[in-house]
């Protein structure tokens, strides 16, 4: 089982895939946080669907992770694309036969691939959380938002709750993408249907 995980992880940590995916995650994290803080005084709103998120909300204990929590859906779509592509391409490139020669059990291959991709999701969400919280502190100073409540025990609890919720959501999206990859056996079809379904 662990050999399958290590083999899949070797594919996932290719610079083009790993750095590209991490870059996209950090880009959306930065964009969401920037929009949240820089548009705080805008009448058009600074939240999802034009909602107004004021200083009184960001001053609370969970204010430091508000932007990170908001980017959870986008991280989920990124995970969906990665999980779907990595699963479906085994059929597209015909590499599944080679894998089955070394490991005849399809379930062990599937569980091993899922384990490696979960680890990939954990790394992505962790980096996103660090960048999101760092940007929150940076923009709080620019926009005169009090960070006093961000260092309390309630704030630490809020950070962990947000991290776990975003991680569960991201892995959930990823598993959905993996299922689509198994069903359609084509990265393009699986990603397209998954993204369109979620956008709708």
The 8 nearest C-alpha neighbors of each residue, nearest first, counted from 0:
[[1, 3, 2, 111, 107, 4, 108, 110],
 [2, 0, 4, 3, 5, 111, 6, 114],
 [1, 3, 5, 0, 4, 6, 111, 7],
 [4, 2, 111, 6, 0, 1, 5, 7],
 [3, 5, 111, 1, 115, 7, 2, 6],
 [6, 4, 8, 2, 7, 3, 9, 1],
 [7, 5, 3, 9, 8, 4, 2, 10],
 [6, 8, 10, 4, 9, 5, 112, 115],
 [7, 9, 11, 5, 10, 115, 6, 4],
 [10, 8, 6, 7, 12, 11, 5, 13],
 [11, 9, 7, 8, 12, 13, 6, 16],
 [10, 12, 8, 9, 13, 17, 7, 16],
 [13, 11, 17, 9, 10, 14, 8, 16],
 [12, 14, 16, 11, 15, 10, 17, 9],
 [15, 13, 17, 18, 16, 12, 19, 11],
 [14, 16, 19, 13, 18, 17, 20, 12],
 [17, 15, 19, 13, 14, 18, 20, 11],
 [18, 16, 12, 14, 20, 19, 13, 15],
 [19, 17, 21, 14, 20, 22, 16, 15],
 [18, 20, 22, 16, 21, 17, 15, 23],
 [19, 21, 23, 22, 17, 18, 16, 24],
 [22, 20, 18, 24, 23, 19, 123, 17],
 [21, 23, 19, 25, 20, 24, 18, 26],
 [22, 24, 26, 20, 21, 25, 19, 27],
 [25, 23, 21, 27, 26, 22, 74, 28],
 [24, 26, 28, 22, 27, 23, 127, 29],
 [25, 27, 23, 29, 28, 24, 22, 30],
 [28, 26, 30, 24, 29, 25, 31, 23],
 [29, 27, 25, 31, 26, 30, 70, 131],
 [28, 30, 26, 32, 27, 31, 33, 25],
 [29, 31, 27, 33, 28, 32, 26, 34],
 [30, 32, 34, 28, 33, 29, 27, 66],
 [33, 31, 66, 35, 29, 34, 30, 28],
 [34, 32, 30, 35, 36, 31, 37, 29],
 [33, 35, 31, 37, 32, 38, 36, 30],
 [36, 34, 32, 45, 33, 38, 37, 31],
 [37, 35, 39, 38, 33, 34, 138, 32],
 [36, 38, 34, 39, 33, 35, 142, 138],
 [39, 37, 41, 45, 36, 40, 34, 35],
 [38, 40, 36, 37, 41, 45, 35, 53],
 [41, 39, 38, 42, 37, 53, 44, 45],
 [40, 42, 38, 43, 44, 39, 45, 51],
 [41, 43, 44, 40, 51, 45, 39, 38],
 [44, 42, 41, 49, 45, 51, 50, 38],
 [45, 43, 51, 49, 50, 42, 41, 46],
 [44, 46, 35, 38, 51, 39, 49, 50],
 [47, 45, 50, 49, 44, 51, 52, 35],
 [46, 48, 49, 50, 45, 69, 44, 51],
 [49, 47, 50, 46, 44, 45, 51, 43],
 [48, 50, 44, 46, 47, 43, 45, 51],
 [51, 49, 46, 44, 47, 48, 45, 52],
 [50, 52, 44, 45, 46, 53, 49, 39],
 [53, 51, 46, 45, 50, 56, 39, 54],
 [54, 52, 55, 56, 51, 39, 57, 40],
 [53, 55, 57, 56, 58, 144, 52, 39],
 [54, 56, 58, 53, 57, 59, 52, 144],
 [57, 55, 54, 58, 53, 59, 52, 62],
 [56, 58, 62, 54, 59, 55, 53, 63],
 [57, 59, 55, 56, 145, 62, 54, 144],
 [60, 58, 62, 57, 61, 56, 148, 55],
 [61, 59, 154, 148, 149, 62, 153, 58],
 [62, 60, 157, 59, 154, 63, 64, 65],
 [61, 63, 57, 65, 59, 64, 60, 58],
 [62, 64, 135, 132, 61, 65, 149, 136],
 [65, 63, 67, 66, 62, 61, 132, 68],
 [64, 66, 62, 68, 67, 63, 69, 61],
 [67, 65, 32, 69, 68, 64, 31, 131],
 [66, 68, 64, 131, 70, 69, 65, 128],
 [69, 67, 65, 66, 71, 70, 64, 161],
 [68, 70, 66, 67, 71, 65, 72, 31],
 [69, 71, 67, 73, 68, 72, 28, 74],
 [72, 70, 74, 165, 68, 73, 69, 75],
 [73, 71, 75, 74, 70, 76, 69, 169],
 [72, 74, 76, 75, 70, 71, 77, 27],
 [75, 73, 77, 71, 72, 76, 169, 24],
 [74, 76, 169, 72, 78, 172, 73, 77],
 [75, 77, 79, 73, 78, 74, 80, 72],
 [76, 78, 74, 80, 75, 79, 73, 81],
 [79, 77, 173, 75, 81, 76, 80, 82],
 [80, 78, 173, 176, 76, 172, 82, 77],
 [79, 81, 77, 83, 190, 78, 82, 84],
 [82, 80, 78, 84, 83, 79, 85, 77],
 [81, 83, 177, 79, 173, 85, 176, 84],
 [84, 82, 176, 177, 180, 80, 86, 81],
 [83, 85, 186, 81, 87, 86, 82, 88],
 [86, 84, 82, 83, 88, 87, 81, 89],
 [87, 85, 83, 180, 84, 88, 177, 89],
 [88, 86, 180, 184, 185, 186, 84, 89],
 [87, 89, 91, 90, 85, 86, 92, 84],
 [90, 88, 94, 95, 87, 92, 91, 93],
 [89, 91, 93, 88, 92, 87, 184, 95],
 [90, 92, 88, 93, 89, 185, 87, 184],
 [93, 91, 94, 89, 90, 88, 95, 87],
 [92, 94, 90, 95, 91, 89, 96, 88],
 [93, 95, 89, 97, 96, 92, 98, 90],
 [96, 94, 98, 89, 97, 93, 90, 99],
 [97, 95, 99, 94, 98, 93, 100, 89],
 [98, 96, 100, 94, 95, 99, 101, 93],
 [99, 97, 95, 101, 100, 96, 102, 94],
 [98, 100, 103, 102, 96, 101, 97, 95],
 [99, 101, 97, 98, 102, 103, 96, 95],
 [100, 102, 99, 98, 103, 97, 96, 104],
 [101, 103, 99, 104, 100, 98, 108, 105],
 [104, 102, 99, 100, 105, 101, 98, 108],
 [103, 105, 107, 106, 102, 108, 99, 109],
 [106, 104, 108, 107, 109, 103, 99, 102],
 [107, 105, 109, 108, 104, 110, 111, 103],
 [108, 106, 110, 109, 104, 105, 111, 0],
 [109, 107, 111, 105, 106, 110, 112, 3],
 [108, 110, 106, 112, 107, 111, 105, 113],
 [111, 109, 113, 107, 112, 108, 106, 114],
 [110, 112, 4, 3, 114, 108, 113, 109],
 [113, 111, 109, 115, 114, 110, 7, 4],
 [112, 114, 110, 116, 111, 115, 117, 109],
 [115, 113, 111, 117, 112, 116, 110, 4],
 [116, 114, 4, 118, 112, 8, 117, 113],
 [115, 117, 119, 113, 118, 114, 112, 120],
 [118, 116, 120, 114, 119, 115, 113, 121],
 [119, 117, 121, 115, 116, 120, 122, 114],
 [118, 120, 116, 122, 117, 121, 123, 115],
 [121, 119, 117, 123, 118, 122, 124, 116],
 [120, 122, 118, 124, 119, 123, 125, 117],
 [123, 121, 125, 119, 120, 124, 126, 118],
 [122, 124, 120, 126, 121, 125, 21, 127],
 [125, 123, 127, 121, 126, 122, 128, 120],
 [126, 124, 128, 122, 127, 123, 121, 129],
 [127, 125, 129, 128, 123, 124, 130, 122],
 [126, 128, 124, 130, 125, 129, 25, 131],
 [127, 129, 131, 125, 126, 130, 67, 124],
 [130, 128, 126, 132, 131, 127, 133, 125],
 [129, 131, 133, 127, 128, 132, 134, 126],
 [132, 130, 128, 67, 134, 133, 129, 127],
 [131, 133, 135, 129, 134, 63, 130, 64],
 [134, 132, 130, 136, 135, 131, 129, 137],
 [133, 135, 137, 131, 136, 132, 138, 130],
 [136, 134, 132, 138, 133, 137, 63, 139],
 [135, 137, 139, 133, 134, 138, 132, 140],
 [138, 136, 134, 135, 139, 140, 133, 141],
 [137, 139, 141, 135, 140, 136, 134, 142],
 [140, 138, 144, 136, 142, 141, 137, 143],
 [139, 141, 138, 143, 142, 137, 144, 136],
 [140, 142, 138, 139, 143, 137, 144, 36],
 [141, 143, 139, 140, 144, 138, 36, 37],
 [144, 142, 140, 141, 139, 145, 138, 54],
 [143, 145, 139, 142, 54, 58, 140, 146],
 [144, 146, 58, 147, 143, 139, 148, 140],
 [147, 145, 149, 148, 58, 144, 139, 136],
 [146, 148, 149, 145, 150, 58, 151, 60],
 [147, 149, 60, 146, 150, 151, 59, 58],
 [150, 148, 60, 154, 146, 147, 151, 63],
 [149, 151, 148, 154, 147, 152, 155, 146],
 [152, 150, 154, 153, 148, 149, 155, 60],
 [151, 153, 155, 154, 156, 150, 149, 60],
 [154, 152, 156, 151, 155, 60, 157, 61],
 [153, 155, 60, 157, 149, 151, 152, 156],
 [156, 154, 158, 152, 157, 153, 159, 151],
 [157, 155, 153, 159, 154, 158, 160, 152],
 [158, 156, 154, 160, 61, 155, 159, 161],
 [157, 159, 155, 161, 156, 160, 162, 64],
 [158, 160, 162, 156, 161, 157, 163, 155],
 [161, 159, 157, 163, 162, 158, 164, 156],
 [162, 160, 164, 158, 159, 163, 157, 165],
 [161, 163, 159, 165, 160, 164, 166, 158],
 [162, 164, 166, 160, 161, 165, 167, 159],
 [165, 163, 161, 167, 166, 162, 160, 168],
 [164, 166, 168, 71, 162, 167, 163, 169],
 [165, 167, 163, 169, 168, 164, 162, 170],
 [168, 166, 164, 170, 169, 165, 171, 163],
 [167, 169, 171, 165, 166, 170, 164, 172],
 [170, 168, 75, 166, 172, 171, 167, 165],
 [169, 171, 173, 167, 172, 168, 174, 166],
 [172, 170, 168, 174, 173, 169, 167, 175],
 [173, 171, 75, 175, 169, 79, 170, 174],
 [172, 174, 79, 78, 170, 176, 171, 175],
 [173, 175, 177, 171, 176, 172, 170, 178],
 [174, 176, 172, 178, 173, 177, 171, 179],
 [177, 175, 79, 83, 173, 179, 174, 178],
 [176, 178, 83, 174, 180, 82, 179, 175],
 [179, 177, 181, 175, 180, 176, 174, 182],
 [180, 178, 182, 176, 189, 177, 181, 183],
 [181, 179, 87, 83, 177, 184, 189, 178],
 [180, 182, 178, 184, 179, 183, 87, 177],
 [183, 181, 179, 180, 184, 178, 189, 87],
 [182, 184, 185, 180, 181, 179, 189, 188],
 [185, 183, 87, 180, 181, 90, 182, 186],
 [184, 186, 87, 183, 188, 187, 189, 91],
 [187, 185, 84, 87, 189, 188, 190, 88],
 [188, 186, 190, 185, 189, 191, 84, 192],
 [187, 189, 191, 185, 186, 190, 192, 183],
 [188, 190, 179, 186, 180, 192, 187, 191],
 [191, 189, 193, 187, 80, 192, 188, 186],
 [192, 190, 188, 194, 193, 189, 187, 195],
 [191, 193, 195, 189, 190, 194, 196, 188],
 [192, 194, 190, 196, 191, 195, 189, 197],
 [193, 195, 197, 191, 196, 192, 190, 198],
 [196, 194, 198, 192, 197, 193, 191, 199],
 [197, 195, 193, 199, 194, 198, 192, 191],
 [196, 198, 194, 199, 195, 193, 76, 192],
 [199, 197, 195, 196, 194, 193, 76, 192],
 [198, 196, 197, 195, 194, 193, 192, 191]]
